[in-house]
Amino acid sequence: MYPELKGKNALVTGATRGFGREIALRLAREGCNVIVNFRRSKSEALNVVAEIEKIGNGVRAVAVRGDVGSEKSLHKLFEQIENEFDSLQIVIANAAFGVPGTLMDTTSRHFEVTLASSARSLMHLAQHAVPMMKGDWGRIVSITSEGGQKVLPGYGVIGPAKAALESITRYLAVELAPRGVVVNGVMAGPCFTRSLSAIPGAEELLENAACRAPMQRLIDGEDVAKTVTFLCSDEARMICGQFIFVDGGCSIAK
Ligand SMILES: NC(=O)c1ccc[n+]([C@@H]2O[C@H](COP(=O)([O-])OP(=O)(O)OC[C@H]3O[C@@H](n4cnc5c(N)ncnc54)[C@H](OP(=O)(O)O)[C@@H]3O)[C@@H](O)[C@H]2O)c1
């Protein structure tokens, strides 16, 4: 438990399922009020809100629609957040949308949509959120994958978008440290979620990761959520612009 997280307001993008859902639930268990962002899946978002309310430690949860890839939509999302909360301390940039495939076959439109939702979104989230952190105490955590560093099948556009996200994370870490905002990321290993299942070759990727992982299993959402929560805590306050690998060791094993 991290008592300093109690009463903090946290935005988790893409919190309807997968990693985002687990992160939202864990932050709520720590006593954070949670803004459960979704793009399409309203009923799943409301289910997460209901689960948070069941935790019953006085935390608030609200579901707020917003496409992180659209500047206009993010503007509206923050208008709603400002209506509900007078401040915001934590942003988890979890949502990503990427068109699977190769660079040779992609279109400008697919490239732009992927970059907008998976990388540029972090810049806009920070631009909106940091003034709400009031120069006091803030945390931003981004979620990336091995595809930003290594060439994986089907990641021709998603990989470069994740590389951009990682770079934006580091630049924000340096820009925002003097303002009391700690920015870091989690490099998550493969995990069977709806997004991953849309990528051709996902089954092989998962099998390969499971075979390589020294920990002898694939990660789950809770593994990611625990590390994200640690990065939000004061225990991690001197970690700046880093990515913690949560992959059971598969990235270091052959
Ligand atoms: N799964 C893996 O193996 C893996 C590994 C490393 C990193 N990651 C990263 O972890 C993050 C979460 O992925 P996941 O695997 O947990 O995916 P997931 O289970 O498919 O969930 C994706 C979530 O993002 C939301 N979303 C998608 N596009 C959005 C947009 N433009 N604006 C707002 N919300 C949006 C979805 O909501 P709606 O349904 O409402 O659209 C959903 O809540 C992503 O950044 C992903 O790249 C995943």
The ligand as an SDF file (V2000), in Angstrom:
LIG
                    3D

 48 52  0  0  0  0  0  0  0  0999 V2000
   -1.3040   -6.7290  -24.7860 N   0  0  0  0  0  0  0  0  0  0  0  0
   -0.0020   -6.7000  -24.9520 C   0  0  0  0  0  0  0  0  0  0  0  0
    0.6380   -7.7100  -25.2550 O   0  0  0  0  0  0  0  0  0  0  0  0
    0.7520   -5.4120  -24.7450 C   0  0  0  0  0  0  0  0  0  0  0  0
    2.1350   -5.4710  -24.5560 C   0  0  0  0  0  0  0  0  0  0  0  0
    2.8340   -4.2920  -24.3530 C   0  0  0  0  0  0  0  0  0  0  0  0
    2.1810   -3.0810  -24.3330 C   0  0  0  0  0  0  0  0  0  0  0  0
    0.8290   -3.0530  -24.5400 N   0  0  0  0  0  0  0  0  0  0  0  0
    0.1810   -1.7380  -24.4950 C   0  0  0  0  0  0  0  0  0  0  0  0
   -0.7140   -1.6990  -23.3970 O   0  0  0  0  0  0  0  0  0  0  0  0
   -1.7360   -0.7550  -23.6780 C   0  0  0  0  0  0  0  0  0  0  0  0
   -3.0950   -1.3950  -23.4290 C   0  0  0  0  0  0  0  0  0  0  0  0
   -3.2480   -2.4560  -24.3580 O   0  0  0  0  0  0  0  0  0  0  0  0
   -4.1450   -3.7470  -24.0440 P   0  0  0  0  0  0  0  0  0  0  0  0
   -3.4130   -4.8700  -24.6500 O   0  0  0  0  0  0  0  0  0  0  0  0
   -4.5240   -3.7790  -22.6100 O   0  0  0  0  0  0  0  0  0  0  0  0
   -5.4000   -3.4620  -24.9880 O   0  0  0  0  0  0  0  0  0  0  0  0
   -6.9440   -3.8030  -24.8940 P   0  0  0  0  0  0  0  0  0  0  0  0
   -7.2590   -4.8220  -23.8780 O   0  0  0  0  0  0  0  0  0  0  0  0
   -7.3970   -4.0660  -26.2950 O   0  0  0  0  0  0  0  0  0  0  0  0
   -7.5710   -2.4030  -24.4100 O   0  0  0  0  0  0  0  0  0  0  0  0
   -7.4210   -1.2660  -25.1820 C   0  0  0  0  0  0  0  0  0  0  0  0
   -8.1130   -0.1290  -24.4400 C   0  0  0  0  0  0  0  0  0  0  0  0
   -7.7840    1.1000  -25.1080 O   0  0  0  0  0  0  0  0  0  0  0  0
   -8.9930    1.7770  -25.4560 C   0  0  0  0  0  0  0  0  0  0  0  0
   -8.7210    2.5590  -26.6450 N   0  0  0  0  0  0  0  0  0  0  0  0
   -8.2600    2.1370  -27.8570 C   0  0  0  0  0  0  0  0  0  0  0  0
   -8.0780    3.1800  -28.6800 N   0  0  0  0  0  0  0  0  0  0  0  0
   -8.4260    4.2800  -27.9640 C   0  0  0  0  0  0  0  0  0  0  0  0
   -8.4400    5.6620  -28.2570 C   0  0  0  0  0  0  0  0  0  0  0  0
   -8.0730    6.1140  -29.4480 N   0  0  0  0  0  0  0  0  0  0  0  0
   -8.8550    6.5160  -27.2850 N   0  0  0  0  0  0  0  0  0  0  0  0
   -9.2340    6.0710  -26.0590 C   0  0  0  0  0  0  0  0  0  0  0  0
   -9.2290    4.7720  -25.7230 N   0  0  0  0  0  0  0  0  0  0  0  0
   -8.8360    3.8990  -26.6730 C   0  0  0  0  0  0  0  0  0  0  0  0
  -10.0360    0.7030  -25.5950 C   0  0  0  0  0  0  0  0  0  0  0  0
  -11.3230    1.2540  -25.3530 O   0  0  0  0  0  0  0  0  0  0  0  0
  -12.5470    1.1320  -26.3920 P   0  0  0  0  0  0  0  0  0  0  0  0
  -12.9140   -0.3070  -26.4560 O   0  0  0  0  0  0  0  0  0  0  0  0
  -13.6110    1.9900  -25.8210 O   0  0  0  0  0  0  0  0  0  0  0  0
  -12.0150    1.6110  -27.7400 O   0  0  0  0  0  0  0  0  0  0  0  0
   -9.6110   -0.2300  -24.4590 C   0  0  0  0  0  0  0  0  0  0  0  0
  -10.0940    0.2800  -23.2270 O   0  0  0  0  0  0  0  0  0  0  0  0
   -1.5000   -0.2790  -25.1020 C   0  0  0  0  0  0  0  0  0  0  0  0
   -0.7560    0.9180  -25.0840 O   0  0  0  0  0  0  0  0  0  0  0  0
   -0.6650   -1.3980  -25.6910 C   0  0  0  0  0  0  0  0  0  0  0  0
    0.1220   -0.9810  -26.7850 O   0  0  0  0  0  0  0  0  0  0  0  0
    0.1030   -4.1760  -24.7230 C   0  0  0  0  0  0  0  0  0  0  0  0
  1  2  1  0
  2  3  2  0
  2  4  1  0
  4  5  1  0
  4 48  2  0
  5  6  2  0
  6  7  1  0
  7  8  2  0
  8  9  1  0
  8 48  1  0
  9 10  1  0
  9 46  1  0
 10 11  1  0
 11 12  1  0
 11 44  1  0
 12 13  1  0
 13 14  1  0
 14 15  2  0
 14 16  1  0
 14 17  1  0
 17 18  1  0
 18 19  2  0
 18 20  1  0
 18 21  1  0
 21 22  1  0
 22 23  1  0
 23 24  1  0
 23 42  1  0
 24 25  1  0
 25 26  1  0
 25 36  1  0
 26 27  1  0
 26 35  1  0
 27 28  2  0
 28 29  1  0
 29 30  1  0
 29 35  2  0
 30 31  1  0
 30 32  2  0
 32 33  1  0
 33 34  2  0
 34 35  1  0
 36 37  1  0
 36 42  1  0
 37 38  1  0
 38 39  2  0
 38 40  1  0
 38 41  1  0
 42 43  1  0
 44 45  1  0
 44 46  1  0
 46 47  1  0
M  CHG  2   8   1  16  -1
M  END
$$$$
